[in-house]
Amino acid sequence: MHNPLLLKNIDLYAPEHVGLTDLLILGGAIAAVERGLDVKIPGLETIDAEGLVAAPGIVDHHNHFGGAGGEGAFNFRTPPAQLSTFVKAGITTAVGLLGTDGFSRSLTELLAKARALDIEGLSTWMYTGSYQLPGPTITGKVGHDIAWIDKVIGCKIALSDHRSSHPAVETIRALVSEARVAGMLSGKAGVVCVHMGSEASGLEPLREAVSGTGVPLSQFMPTHTTRCPGLLDDAIAWVKAGGVADITADEKTPGAVARYVAEGADLSHVCFSSDGNGSMPRFDAAGNFAGMGVGDPASILQAIGDCARAGDAPLEKIFAFAGANPAAWLKLPGKGRLEKGCDADLMILDRDYRLRTLIGRGRVMMRDGEVLAKGTFEA
C-alpha cells in the first residue's frame, strides 16, 4: 500500500473539464475531488500541481506486451515489454493480445506476462485468440477463456487482411455470439477485437455477421481503422450506425478525428490504442515483405498532444479517446475516469502535453519526468 497523496491546484479533466481543484488519493483510489481540501493524515504526501493538467491514465487496449511479430523470419519476433515503457508513455492500463503469430506464441505466456505487469504496478487484461480463426485458447474454448479466466475480457481475430484466415460469415457470427454470452455470464464485455487489414471487404463481414440478430455492432472492436482512406470511411459509417472503432495512434490520427467530428459521429464510440510492442511489417506494391518496425506505446500520448493542438475536438473528448471510452466499452472497472471511488490512475501534464508525473493505482510511477517504477529485471 502506498502513502496517502494529495494533489493541490490541479486543472482536472475527469475527462470532463472540472477545472482547478484538489484530489485526495487513499488506498490506491480517489477519495475526494474538492477545491481547498485541507486534510491531516499521517504520512500524507502533497504535490503542488499549479499550472499543470491532470487527466486519466491512458488505457491502451491493444498492446502486444507479451511479444509479437515473426513476419519476415523468426528474428523479427519482438521481445516482451518492460514496465518502464508503459510509464514513459502515460499508460496505466493495458490489454494484451496475440497478433499474426498464433502458432508459436502462447496465450499462457501472455497471461503470465499480464500477471507479472500487474504485480509490478500496471493494470492488465487480455484477449484470447489471434489472427487465425479458429485460434488458440487456454481452456480449449473461447467462451470458457472469457468466463473462467479473470484477465480474459474478449477474443481477437483478423479480417480483410491477407494474413487473416478469411473466415465465413457464419463462423464470425458464432464466435461473437459465444463471446457475448460468456461476457454476460461473467460480467465482462465479451468483445471481439478485430484486426482490420486493407482488403476491399472492409467492415462488411462484421455487418453481415450480426445482420438479423440482436447482437449489437459494438460487440466488435475493429482496430487499425485509419490504415487506408476506404477503411476510415467505412469506420465512420460504422460508428454512425452504432458501432465502436479504434484508431491506432499515429501521424494520421488528428486528420481522422477531424473527419469524425465533421461527419457528426458520436465521439464516445471512438478509441485510441498504440499497437505497442507489435511488429510493424512493411510490404511493397506487390505484397512482398519489405522491412520491419516496432509499435511505440508512446504514440497515444503523442496523438493526444497532436489532436489538442489541431483543435478539431474538445480536449475532454481527446482525453476520453485514450481513457474513458475504451474503459467503458471494455467494462474495465474503476478505469478511465477521475472521480471518487475510481482507481487513482492519472497523468499530470504540462501545457505542451508532455508527461511530468504518472500515478498508477495510487503509486507515483514517474515524478517530474523521472521514471520511478521499473520492472523486476530492469536496471
Beta strands, then each sheet from edge to edge (+ up, - down):
strand 1: 5-13
strand 2: 17-26
strand 3: 29-34
strand 4: 45-48
strand 5: 53-56
strand 6: 58-63
strand 7: 91-96
strand 8: 123-129
strand 9: 152-159
strand 10: 191-196
strand 11: 220-223
strand 12: 245-248
strand 13: 270-273
strand 14: 279-283
strand 15: 289-294
strand 16: 346-349
strand 17: 355-360
strand 18: 363-367
strand 19: 370-371
sheet 1: 3+ 2- 1+ 4+
sheet 2: 3+ 2- 1+ 5+ 16- 17+ 18- 19+
sheet 3: 6+ 7+ 8+ 9+ 10+ 11+
sheet 4: 12+ 13+
sheet 5: 14+ 15-
end
